């Protein structure tokens, strides 16, 4: 985008901010009353509130699906959140209502609508495209592992959300939340807000109540970052806690699937449903327990009492505009201390780890080589139908560069070009050497070394700084809302000049980082912080749908 166009967009954004002032301060959406019965607002409603309403007969799953579809239709032309609504959602809801009426309830998610990211495979009438027309019309032999677990838990897969195309692993010059298949997703806290990525639509959809919650995927930051800027709780699980089978991959060593929800407990309910072993993903065989921890029970107000929490300060680097984030982080430290935690500050990863993290190329080599192997090996080779005959990365790149809707060359294929130019895949000794550097950088010389050497229960970081090191070793992170940019913040644009990255009341988060399979502990710390601060309730999104259950029930 030209400088002049960037200037024009900046003026438009500022003008809109003047005409439509941002609302701040504690808020709650008004409960709707029908025939004397209160109905919860769908932008705030929790898993437990919906379960009570369904069990009492106040509303049905068909009512829920009807209301959520109406909400999607209200805002989708503006925000481009959902690429497809499941055409069978209403009939599935009716079946689950009938099960409930007959006394069968599969679990807490029975009859509750969930959105899933567009790279998560489903065996139904929806497409799994990863945002690309290269995969449009391709079909799978079965549901992905996480989709199968969702259905077994009684959840309704309501639709597919837009994403940064190929999970942000195609272009060096694209935008968060853009895909050829779904267009440009926008977040709802500011006009033309950058939704972050790559789980962009899942973040926005969950934040404004287009479903109870959503699933995202992460290789490095793709759950945590969009959860942060959409005022959500995001759980990036340990690699292997949730199955990646028939999820369009980047790297088997870093990919994971996790929940994006409005509260810690809602995220815990969703993680409980999708976690567990899957014979189609051998990484899940590393799960160290036969019975999963009770992630919902981990939501304990006293979860921080007596815990040792460390801060790796040299991972936090000054960036323009980060002042509000760093100030809120200092305030968050005080909250943790008052909740009974001992905070060990001014810890540092080693100089070697810091240099590798900021200047090394091992992490790029691992992703490039894994993608060259994993895209065909873990996904394309499993397709039942493949109408565009894409069987490897070269095929996908060739399709993309010759299919007009893919917006090439304006949005390049630079990431793929680098992957193919590498000249080897993940079976090569050079790959293994790079991977060992990753393990050292984030392991003994990085965050895992700090946790071990200082007998810590977890680390904390502003979420803007949290994804990179855990990604290298596949360890878990939970982000929770921490604050918002001040209302007088001057909007700043992304590098293409098309999205607002920072601006008035755009949210940011606090992350808890732990060792492998420590999700239950991290959830307890995040819950204890959330319940003491309730940051999410301080700012209302600018764009919200109006349809509520009260508009549907009895209509």
Phi, psi and omega in degrees: 000138182288161179300321181295320179292323176299319180296319179298314180297321178301316180295320179297314181299315179295322179295317178298322179297328179286318183287322182242086184296147179284137180266130177225174185099165181299136179218161169210142180281141187292131176292135180271139180247126176229123182052040178080000182253131178281136175247133180289150176287135186287347176277343181243348190297147181252168176305313185292324178293319178293320179298320178295316180297320178292316183291328180279349182082011180296324175208171183244170174294327175299318176300316180300310181299317180300316181293316182293322177297319178297321179295319177300314182295332178294321191245352191292328179293336180269319189254345178053057185268312188252125180274329180211138170261133180300115182294344179262006186301318182292320179290324175296318178300318179297320178296319180289327173298319180295320176301314180299318180298331180270005176093007180258117175234117187287339181161187184299336181267007184302118176080012182258131183282133180231139173266148177232147180297149187289004173253006180264118188290137175225140176265083181202200184274002177267154177270150171247101191248344191053025178082009184241141174290346177300329181258001181295130180087350176289147182235158185248159179281342184195173171295153166300163181301318182286326178294320178297320179292322176301312181297319180297329179280357179091004178288152177258119175282102189284326183181181178251139180260152176290161184210165167295125192308138182053034179055042179066028181234057172224306193247151170267353186223025179270196181232152174301135175082006177259136168217153178299322184284325187247354182078204184259117174278141175239144173278169194252004182268350176202158183290130184057037180290135173297123182278358190060183185195176011267350182277056190293305182296325177297321178294311182293317182299318178290322187294327183249018172070048172271355172194174177299316182196185183213160171258139171237175173233154180220135166251316172200091175098355191280349166260313187297313185291311177293333173295317180302307187281353176252014173065042185239166164269130176232135176247114172266103186287163168307138175299119182108345176287326177240141183291142173253005182303127180060030163256129182304122192266164159243301185218123179296338181275345183233339184292142175205159181240133182208172184274150174229113189216171185276341178225160178298318183293321177298319177296322179295318176301318183290319177299320179303324184284327189259348182283156175130169186288150180213121183297344179270000175224102186293343176296333180289345178292346178279353178304124191275007181224145178280326175251125182298148169301157176273095185292330179288317178296338178292346179286089190237123181302330181265018187298337181270350184300123176078004183273150179255115186243127182253158179233111177279088191296328184282000172275341180269109182249145184291128173233149179302131177089000183275359182308311180299323179296313183292325176295316179295326178296317178297321177294324179295324178301318178297320178300316180297318180295318179293337178276002175104004180275148169264121183258120178259106188264170174059037170275156182221137167290162186293161178300323177298312182297318181297318179295315179297321183295317184269331189237345185283167180243006183297319182297321177294321178298317181298313181295315181300312184290321177298317183296318179301324180275315192283327180302308176285319188289322184262344185228296187301323181291345180266354182295138176280316172235143186218074191298336180261007175051050175258115187242351179200180184295325178299318179296317182295318179295318180296317177300312184298320183283350182239002180254114191304321183295347180281357172061034173265138012263004180303320170252114192282181173245037187301322180295315179294322178302318179293320180298315181287327179289342179304321174087003176209164180244196188278010172263357185273142177303330179294328175295314183299322179297318179295320181295323178296324176297316176305312184296323176290318185299314181263345182271248185303327181264000184238226188292323181289327175297318178297315181299317181288314187290332182250013178050051183269154172271331180191169170246158171234149175209152164304140186301331178302338183248004192267335192287324198297310183290314176302329179299323185293331182245002174072029182263162191275155176217141172238126175253144181223148180305136181239332182175189183218152172295144181300156183294342179263013179294132175283125181300139173241145186258160175287179187292336176273354180072024187245346183226149178270114181277315176230144182182180184306124173063022169285131188283161169213165192230172175245134181247141172251125184246138182219187177277171183304135175063030177259024185304319183299319179294314181298321178298320181294322179290316180296320179295316180298321177291314182302314185291336178275342186243323181047047184300323184306327186279002186276339184222137178264136173302152179283329184241114179222145175285160184258337184296134178233167177304326181296338177279345188254315185297123179077003182286000000 
